[in-house]
Amino acid sequence: MCIIFFKFDPRPASKNAYRLILAANRDELYNRPSKCADFWGNGNEILSGLDLEEGKEGGSWLGISKRGKLAALTNYLDAKPSADAQGRGFLVSNFLTDNVDSYSYLKKVSTEGHLYNGFNLITAEFKSKGDTVCYYGNKGNAEPVILKPGIYGLSNSLLETPWKKLQHGKSLFSSVVSRELSSEGLVQELLHILNNEELQAPDLAQESQGEGYSRAMLRALSALCVRSPGYGTRTNTVILIDAAGNVTFTERTMVNCDINQWKTRSFHFKLLE
């Protein structure tokens, strides 16, 4: 499970504004082997965390390339996933390495959506000729969509499904991104939101989709920052892309499966034209 909030503005009004502000949590088993965010790929052009789970090595949940490609994934809440489905994390890694535009990629993915357990996938390109953000969920419409500029929230249902946690987080996110903050101040405020453990239960919409999960687990999943025994939020990520194509990528990640041990690392680079 995961949650993502983002503001997309391809033509920011000032040089200090952002083409993209994204804040995301990765929720996973604490002991699932993963690699922290770093550069990889040809010429070290791709930046992401990587799954190291046997059989799914090289998949990811969120990444960006120096050439302006970005992808982000959330799972769709389902109590009975198929054990034979393909690894969803490769949907992110394949887009970042493919030489194909975001809409065409999702169009192809939509023809293969049945091979995967439920997922939502954001693909984007930030280029000098224009920015594009697209969305596809294999439990929703058959066709991907090109998103208009705006503020969006994506949890473990379809894009903008009004779960209480999503509405709560989007309200907090919208308030922060409307303020004039330094990039460092903005990152810190967004990390604070991502670590909000306030339960948003009961939520009948979330509970209905998650039928089959325990009541205790559904309560835990109702918070922006999920905390339950052995499972929960283990990575926070904030990505900023400013008007000039400067990228700030900050990852705060759990260490040693211990919710009291964290490390934070930031990467700064300029998109290649």
N, C-alpha and C positions, 0 to 999 in steps of 0.2 A: 504494500500500500504506500501511497505517497500523496503529496498535495503540492500544487503549483499555483502561484499568483504571478501575473505579469501585466505590465503596461506596455503597449505597442504604439509608438508614435513615429512613423517614418519621416516626418518633417517637423522636428521639434522647433519651437518658436525662437529659441535662443541657442547660442553655442554652448551654454552651460546645461541645456536640457538633454534628455536621453531618448534615443531611438528605442531602447529596450531597458526595462527594469524587470528583473525576474527574481523571485524568491521561492525556493522549493525545499521540501523535506523528503528524504528517503526513509521510509519505514520498512524494516526488514528484521529477520532473526539476527540477534546480536552476534551469533557465532558463525554466520554465513561468511565464508572467506571472500574478501574484496580488496581491491587496491585503491588507495586514496587517489584523488585527482592529480594527474600529471600529464605532460605532453607525450604523445606517442604517434605512430603512423609515419608515413614518408616525410622526412624532413622535420619530424617532430611538430607537425602542423595541427594535430588534434589534441584537445585538452578535455579529459573526462576521468571519472572514476571507472574502474573496470570490475566486473564480476569474475571471481576466481572459482566459483562453484564447479565441481566436476561435470563436464558435459556442456557447460554454459560459459566456459572461459572466453573472455573477450567481449561479452555483452556489456551494455551500460544502461544507465537510467537517465543520464543527462550529460550532454557534451556540446562543445563548440569548436570550430576550426578557425585557423587564422585567415582562411578564405571566406569567412562570414557565414558558414553553415552551422546551424544549431538544431539539436533535437532533444526532446524531453518526453518521458514515458511515465504513465501511471497504470497500475493494474485496475481492473474492474472488479468490484467486490462481488465475490461469488463463493458460496460455501462448498461447491462441488466442482472444482477445476479438474480438467483431464490430466492424468499423469503422463499421457503420450503426446501432449501438445509441444510444439516447438518453443525454444527459448525466446521470450519477448525482447530481452535485452539486445539481441542482434538487430532488431529493428532500428535502434539508435545507432549502433556502430556501423551498420551497412549504409545508412544515409550519409554519415559523416565521411565515409570513404568512397561512396559512389559519385560518379560525375553526372549527376542528374538533378534537375530542379526539384524543389520541395513538393509542388503539386503533382508532378509526374510520378515522383516516388510514392506518394500516398495513393495515387491512382493504382499503381502496381500492387502496393500492399493491400489495397481493398479487395483485389481479386484473390488474395491468399489469406484473408482475415480468418477464415474458418479453420486454418491450421493452428491457430493460437488460442489460448485461453483469453478471456476478455482483457482488452487493453484500450488505452487512449494514447495517441501519438501526436505530438506537435513537431512540425518541421518548419524551419525558417531559413531565409537567406538575407543577409545584410550586405548589400552591394552598393557601389557608388551610383549605379543606374537605377536603384530603387530597392526597397525592402519588401519582403513577402513573408507572411506567417500563415501556415495552413494547419488544419486539424482533421483527424480521422479517428473514429472510435468504432471498433468492430461489433459493438452491441447497439450501434445507432444507425444513421443513414448509410445507404450503400455507397454514396459518393463522398469524397473529401470536400472540405470547404476552405475557401480563402477568407481569412479573417480581416475585418475592417479594423482600423485603429481604435484602441480603447483599452479598458481594463477587464481582465478575464480571471476566472478561477476554475481550477480543474482538480477534482479529488478522485475518488474511486467509483464515480458514476460518470455519465456523459458530461461534456463541457457545459459549465454553468448550471448543472443540476443543483437546485437550491437546498442542499443539505445545510443544517444549522451551522456546522463547523465551517463550511465554505462561505456562507454569508457573513459569519462572524469574522473570519480571517480576511475576507475581501474588504470589509468595512475598515478594519485596522490598516490593511495594506493601502487602500485608497487615501486614507487620512495621511499616512506617512509620505506617500509619493507626491502629494499635493503641496508639501512644504518645501521651502528652499533650504536644502541641507548640503553640506559638503559631501563628497562621495564617501568619505570615511564615516561621517555621521549617518548617511543614508544606509550604508551597509550595517552599521550597528543597530539602527532602529529596526531594520528588516529581520536581522538575526533575533532580536528580542521578540518579534511577532512569531517567528518560527518556533520559538521555545515556550510558547504559551500553552500551559497544561490544563487550562480551564475546560472542564467537560461540558459538552453541548448536548447533553442527553436529558430526557429521552428525545429521540428524533425518529418519528414513525417512518419517514421515507428511507432513511438509512437502514433501520431495523428490518423493513420489509424487503429491501434488496439483499440484506445480509442474513436472511432467514436460514437457520442451520448453524450459525455462530452462537456461542454462549452469550448470555446477557452481559456477563462481566467483560467479555472481549468487545462486544459492541459498544459498551460504555467507554472502554479505553480508546476505541477507534473514533469516538466522537470529539476528541480533542485535536487541536492543531499539532501539538507535540504529543505523540502517543507513548504511553508508559504502561507496560505490562510485563510479567515475568518472562524474560528471555526474548522479548520482541518489542519493537517500538522504533521511535525516531532515532536514527544513528548517524545521519548526515544532514547538515543544513548547507544550502548553496545559494549564493546571491551573485547574479550576473548583471553588470551594467554595461551598456554600449552607448557612448555619447555621440553627439552630432558629428564629430570628426572621426569616428570609428575607433576610438580608444576603448579597450575592453578592460574591465576589472572583474575578475572571477575569484570569489572568496568561498572557500569550503571549510566548514567546521565539522569535524568528524570524531566519533567516539573511538577511544583507544582501549584495547584489551577487554572488550565486551563490558565495560564498566561505565555506567551512566554518570559517574563522578569524574571521569577522566576524558578530556577532550583536547584536540589540537586544532589550531586554525592556521590556514595557509592561504595567501593571496597571490594571484598571478596578474600581471599587467602587460598588455601588448596592444599593438595597433593592427587593425584588419588590413590584409594585403589587398591591393586593388587588382 
